[in-house]
């Protein structure tokens, strides 16, 4: 993990909103981790394609969640991922 994180900045999911407002994250090599705390049943978009929505949290501040929308190949590959997975 140390090798993978070398020269990268860890930004907690619960800090993401404030960091986006105060820093230009496009200029930083950053990483975040999240736990799937809720999964919505896959849905169909207007174009007929199926997608998933996951609610992610860093378990530090349970009131701060990020919604992740999975489309296309990402949805097909990961939609069965269990709630509680990091």
C-alpha positions in Angstrom: 0.0 0.0 0.0 2.9 2.4 0.8 4.2 1.8 -2.8 0.7 2.5 -4.3 0.3 5.7 -2.2 3.7 7.1 -2.9 3.4 10.7 -4.1 -0.4 10.7 -3.8 -2.6 12.6 -1.4 -5.3 10.8 0.6 -8.5 12.7 0.6 -11.2 11.2 2.8 -14.7 11.0 1.2 -16.1 13.0 4.1 -13.6 15.8 3.2 -14.2 15.7 -0.6 -16.8 18.4 -0.8 -14.7 20.9 1.1 -11.5 20.0 -0.8 -13.3 20.4 -4.2 -14.3 23.9 -3.1 -10.8 24.9 -1.7 -8.3 23.1 -3.9 -7.8 22.4 -7.6 -7.8 18.6 -7.4 -7.1 18.3 -11.2 -3.5 19.3 -10.4 -3.0 16.8 -7.6 -2.5 13.1 -7.8 -5.1 12.1 -5.1 -6.9 9.0 -4.0 -9.9 8.2 -1.8 -11.4 5.1 -0.3 -15.1 4.3 0.3 -17.3 1.6 1.6 -20.6 0.8 -0.2 -23.1 1.6 2.5 -26.2 1.4 0.3 -27.0 0.1 -3.2 -30.0 1.1 -5.1 -31.6 -1.6 -7.3 -30.3 -1.3 -10.9 -32.5 1.1 -12.9 -33.1 1.8 -16.6 -32.1 5.2 -18.1 -34.3 6.9 -20.7 -32.1 5.4 -23.4 -32.9 1.8 -22.1 -29.5 1.2 -20.6 -29.2 -0.2 -17.1 -27.2 1.6 -14.4 -26.5 1.3 -10.7 -26.2 3.8 -7.9 -24.0 3.2 -4.9 -23.8 5.4 -1.7 -20.2 5.5 -0.5 -18.9 6.6 2.9 -15.5 6.6 4.6 -17.0 5.5 8.0 -15.6 8.6 9.6 -18.7 10.8 9.2 -21.8 8.8 8.4 -23.7 11.9 7.4 -21.3 12.6 4.5 -22.0 10.2 1.6 -21.0 10.3 -2.0 -23.3 8.8 -4.7 -21.5 6.9 -7.4 -23.3 6.1 -10.7 -22.2 3.1 -12.6 -22.9 2.9 -16.3 -22.0 0.7 -19.3 -19.2 -1.8 -18.8 -18.5 -0.7 -15.3 -22.1 -1.4 -14.3 -22.0 -4.8 -16.1 -18.8 -5.8 -14.3 -19.5 -4.5 -10.8 -23.3 -4.3 -10.2 -23.3 -7.5 -8.1 -20.6 -6.1 -5.7 -21.8 -6.6 -2.1 -22.8 -3.8 0.2 -20.0 -3.3 2.8 -17.3 -3.8 0.2 -14.4 -1.3 0.2 
